[in-house]
Amino acid sequence: MMRIKIYVPPIKTQGIKTKLVESIIDQINFEIKGKWIEPFMGSGVVGFNLRPKRAIFADKNPHIINFYNAIKNREITSQKVRIFLEREGKKLLEKGEKYYYEVRNRFNKYHDPLDFLFLNRSCFNGVIRFNSKGEFNTPFGRKPDRFRKAYITKIVNQVRYAGECIHKYDWIFIAQDFRKTIKEANENDVIYCDPPYIGRHTNYFDIWTEKDEYDLYKLLSNFKGKFILSTWYKNKYRENKFIKRFWNKFSIITRNHFYHVGGREINRNPMIEALVLNFELNNIKGQQKHRRKTDESQISLFEFGS
Ligand SMILES: C[S@@+](CC[C@H](N)C(=O)[O-])C[C@H]1O[C@@H](n2cnc3c(N)ncnc32)[C@H](O)[C@@H]1O
C-alpha cells in the first residue's frame, strides 16, 4: 500500500473517509480516461486526495456544494476565511453559546457558505444535521474558544489547498440527487459512491431508504464504466443484509473501522467497512490480484491493511 499524506477538506461530514482514502486510492491503479465522479460528495476527501484532472462532485446537500462553488468563483478565499473566523471566533469567545445560535439563525435565513463553515467547525461533533424544514439544527459543540489561532490557521490552510485544486483542475460541484449524477456518467468515467449507510441511524441531509439502495444497485449494475462503492459489512450486532441481497455479485474488500458518529452506542462500535468494486482488485497486502466473481459462493473477501 502506498503511503500518502492525507489532506482533510474544510467541511467535515459524518462518515468522512479520511482513514479509508489510501485504501480506496490504492485501487485506482489505472488511468482515468473520463471523469472522476462522486455522487455523494460529503467532505470530498477521496477526490481531494486523488486529485483527478476532471471531476464531478455532487451531493444532495446544497450547502456543501455552495461552499465549494464559492471557492471556485473566488467569493471565498483563504484570506477571507481567516478574517471571517478571527472576527466571528472573537464574538463566540465573548458571547459563548448564545452567539453560536445567532449564527445558526442567520445561516438558516441567508445560507451564507462562510456561516456554514463556522457552524460545521464549532457544532457538536461536526455533525451536519438538518430538520424537516431544511434548517441546520445541530447544537453547539460547547467550546466558546473553538477558533483559537492554530485552529483558524488549520482551516485556512485547508481552504487554500481546496482552492488550489479547484482552480487547477476541471472540477464541477453540483447539488443533485445521485440518480441524476450516475445516469449522466459514461463508460470512461469512474464513479466513487459513498451513500449514507443503509440500516444505520446517521444524521444526514436526508434519510436513506431501501428504495434508494435498490436504485443505486440498479444504476451501478448497469453502469458500463468502473465503480467503487463504500458501504458497511457488519458490526458486533448485525450484518448489512444488502451485501447478500445486492452487492455480493461484485468484488468486495473489507476492513475494520472505528465508527464515531451518533449518540447511540450501536453507532460508536467498531465496524467492518466494505468496498464493493466492479473491476479487478489491485494487490492487497502483497496478495495476488483476484478476478471479479459472479457466483455468490465464490466471493472473495480480503482484509485490507489497517
Ligand atoms: C457518507 S456521506 C459521504 C462522505 C464522503 N465520502 C466523505 O468521505 O466525506 C454521504 C453524503 O451523501 C449525501 N446524500 C444523501 N442522500 C443523497 C442523495 N439522494 N443524492 C445525493 N447525495 C445524497 C449526504 O448529503 C452526504 O453528504
The ligand as an ORCA input file, in Angstrom:
! r2SCAN-3c Opt
* xyz 0 1
  C     -21.360      9.213      3.834
  S     -21.563     10.863      3.274
  C     -20.251     10.969      2.134
  C     -18.954     11.008      2.828
  C     -17.764     11.343      1.932
  N     -17.424     10.262      1.043
  C     -16.595     11.671      2.806
  O     -15.591     10.948      2.857
  O     -16.684     12.697      3.476
  C     -22.999     10.787      2.325
  C     -23.387     12.053      1.585
  O     -24.488     11.723      0.718
  C     -25.357     12.830      0.632
  N     -26.671     12.333      0.166
  C     -27.654     11.748      0.874
  N     -28.674     11.370      0.075
  C     -28.324     11.722     -1.183
  C     -28.937     11.602     -2.457
  N     -30.160     11.049     -2.589
  N     -28.285     12.059     -3.553
  C     -27.059     12.637     -3.435
  N     -26.411     12.797     -2.236
  C     -27.033     12.334     -1.129
  C     -25.356     13.429      2.016
  O     -25.708     14.801      1.968
  C     -23.894     13.192      2.445
  O     -23.111     14.331      2.202
*
